[in-house]
Amino acid sequence: MTSELLDRALVEEATKKSGLVWVQGPGAPARALWHVWHEGAACLVGDGPGEQPLPGLTDGAEAEVTVRSKDKGGRLVAWTAKVVELAPESEAWEAAVGELKGKRLNAPDGEAMTGRWARECRVLRLEPTGTSAALPDGDLAEAPLPTPATTRQPIPAGLPRLLFKKRKRG
């Protein structure tokens, strides 16, 4: 019983403090996702225009969550989660979105984003099942997943000269 409580406390504290978790749904590659910890679960928003993809995360499925250290970036704990999709504008959805909107950086539509999330996105809760996985010993490095993301425009021609210009000492 004591080890269960310690495991649950480790999962909660590590996940609360880390702004990024690696989540792997059934049949999908692991992805780095931003989240908030709210009422005993990691809450995510995605699968809409301009939001993070949530492949393999379906209501009722299980997912593997790996939490990294905010300071060093190394793995702290891995845990199994039950995926729960929240119904748009339900009480649980409103509570989760209230926390998520405060952490969403650079939203294209500002305060109107919650309406867009209700229409076009999914809000998920990753609820710990109480099962912590042993961390692997080896390196899990993989090639980056393909993405349509790109820079907006080429760097200005003069930028390298500005960055690498020798400063005169005076």
C-alpha positions in Angstrom: 0.0 0.0 0.0 2.8 2.4 0.9 4.6 1.8 -2.4 1.3 2.5 -4.3 1.0 5.8 -2.6 4.6 6.7 -3.3 4.2 5.7 -6.9 1.1 7.9 -7.2 2.8 10.8 -5.5 5.8 10.5 -7.8 3.6 10.4 -10.9 1.6 13.4 -9.8 4.5 15.6 -8.7 6.7 14.7 -11.8 3.8 15.3 -14.2 2.7 18.5 -12.5 6.2 20.0 -12.8 6.9 18.9 -16.3 5.3 21.0 -19.0 5.9 18.2 -21.6 5.2 14.5 -21.5 5.8 11.8 -24.0 2.6 9.9 -24.8 2.3 6.7 -26.8 -1.2 5.5 -27.8 -1.9 2.0 -29.2 -0.4 1.6 -32.7 1.0 5.1 -32.7 4.5 6.5 -32.1 5.3 8.3 -28.9 4.9 12.1 -29.2 5.9 15.0 -27.0 2.7 16.8 -25.8 2.1 19.8 -23.6 -0.4 19.3 -20.9 -1.7 20.5 -17.5 -2.2 18.4 -14.4 -5.8 18.9 -13.2 -7.8 16.9 -10.6 -5.6 13.8 -10.7 -5.0 13.5 -14.5 -2.9 15.0 -17.3 -5.2 17.1 -19.5 -4.4 17.6 -23.2 -6.0 19.5 -26.1 -5.4 18.7 -29.7 -6.4 17.2 -33.1 -7.6 20.5 -34.4 -6.2 23.2 -36.7 -3.1 24.7 -35.1 -3.1 22.3 -32.2 -1.0 19.3 -31.3 -1.8 15.9 -32.9 -3.2 13.2 -30.6 -2.7 10.0 -32.7 -3.8 6.7 -31.2 -5.4 8.4 -28.2 -9.1 7.3 -28.3 -11.7 7.3 -25.5 -11.2 4.2 -23.3 -7.8 3.2 -24.7 -4.6 2.9 -22.7 -1.6 5.1 -23.2 2.0 5.0 -22.0 3.1 8.3 -20.5 6.8 9.1 -19.9 7.6 12.2 -17.8 10.8 14.0 -18.2 12.7 16.2 -15.8 12.1 19.9 -16.4 15.7 20.7 -15.3 17.8 18.0 -17.0 15.3 16.6 -19.6 15.9 12.9 -18.5 13.2 10.4 -17.9 11.8 10.5 -14.3 8.8 8.1 -14.4 6.7 6.2 -16.9 3.1 5.3 -16.2 0.0 3.8 -17.8 -3.0 6.0 -18.4 -6.6 5.4 -19.3 -7.7 7.9 -22.0 -11.0 9.7 -21.3 -12.4 12.1 -23.9 -14.3 15.0 -22.4 -17.6 16.0 -23.9 -17.4 19.6 -25.2 -18.8 22.2 -22.8 -19.5 19.6 -20.1 -18.6 20.5 -16.5 -15.4 18.4 -16.6 -14.5 19.9 -20.0 -15.0 23.4 -18.7 -12.8 22.7 -15.7 -10.0 21.2 -17.8 -10.2 23.9 -20.5 -10.0 26.6 -17.7 -6.6 25.2 -16.8 -5.4 24.5 -20.3 -6.2 28.0 -21.7 -3.8 29.5 -19.2 -0.9 27.3 -20.4 -1.6 27.6 -24.2 1.1 29.7 -25.7 0.7 31.8 -28.9 -2.9 30.9 -29.6 -3.8 32.4 -33.0 -7.3 33.4 -31.8 -6.7 34.5 -28.2 -9.8 34.4 -26.0 -11.9 32.8 -28.7 -9.7 29.6 -28.6 -12.1 27.8 -26.1 -14.9 28.1 -28.6 -12.7 26.7 -31.3 -11.6 23.9 -29.0 -15.3 23.0 -28.4 -16.0 23.0 -32.2 -12.9 21.5 -33.7 -10.6 19.9 -31.1 -10.6 17.1 -28.6 -9.9 17.6 -24.9 -8.5 14.4 -23.2 -7.8 13.3 -19.6 -5.0 10.8 -19.1 -5.9 9.2 -15.8 -3.2 7.1 -14.1 -4.2 3.5 -13.7 -1.8 3.0 -10.8 0.7 1.0 -13.0 4.2 2.5 -13.2 6.5 1.0 -15.8 10.2 0.4 -15.2 12.4 2.9 -17.1 14.5 1.3 -19.8 18.2 1.2 -19.5 19.0 2.0 -23.1 18.7 5.0 -25.3 15.3 5.5 -26.9 16.5 8.1 -29.5 14.6 7.9 -32.8 14.5 9.9 -36.0 12.0 12.8 -35.8 8.5 12.2 -37.1 7.6 13.7 -40.4 5.9 17.1 -40.1 4.6 19.8 -42.4 6.1 22.4 -40.1 8.6 24.7 -41.6 10.2 28.1 -41.1 8.1 31.0 -42.3 10.9 32.5 -44.5 14.6 32.1 -45.2 17.0 33.8 -42.8 18.1 37.3 -43.8 21.4 37.3 -45.8 23.1 39.6 -43.3 22.2 37.6 -40.2 25.3 35.4 -40.1 27.5 38.5 -40.3 25.7 40.0 -37.3 25.9 36.8 -35.3 29.5 36.0 -36.0 30.9 39.5 -36.2 34.0 40.0 -34.1 33.6 42.7 -31.5 36.2 45.4 -31.1 37.6 45.7 -27.6 37.9 49.2 -26.5 
